[in-house]
Amino acid sequence: MNTTLADEGRQTETLAVRAWAEGRRVFMELTDGRIFGFPSDRFRRLSDASDAELRKVRLRLNGYALRWENLDEDITVPGVVAGHFELPPPARGALAVHEEHAEHPHTGRKRRAGRRT
């Protein structure tokens, strides 16, 4: 079970109060105010869905699950927040192209291709 520490020092389960999709990403507003998003291509049925189908996401079980009735797909909020996805992330090569043009987080200078910092 994925939990968060509430102000009173007790553990509470991670639940969503709102869910929506923008483009190919699904977002949730959690009960503690955090916004959490994930790429739809991390789940088989969502990866094949159209943008319009993705936008039909609904909350179920008092915010414990996301439901796409038209896709017959249910995903638990605590599972997604904990990083439990059905499919792996994109291949490392796709990320490397982006990283070679990114700025170093500490110096702000552009990274050089083929070099890790």
C-alpha angles and dihedrals in degrees: 000000000000112000140178129207112250124210092262091058096252126123119250130184119253108254135167127234095188138017133190142154128231115187108315096340129091119211134195131190107216126215090254091057099257118136113220125188136180136182113260091224090076089078124055099225093043093048090059094045125102120242089254091053091049090054089062091076115138134185118245136182094030093304097317095112143031115225133197103187093185091053096038088232129144124182125181118234095219090050094053093044088052090053099253103151129166096225131039122252120267117290115285090243091066090055094045092062089055093045095054089065096041126104120249108257094230106034101030090223122131115265119239119239115262094017127109123210 
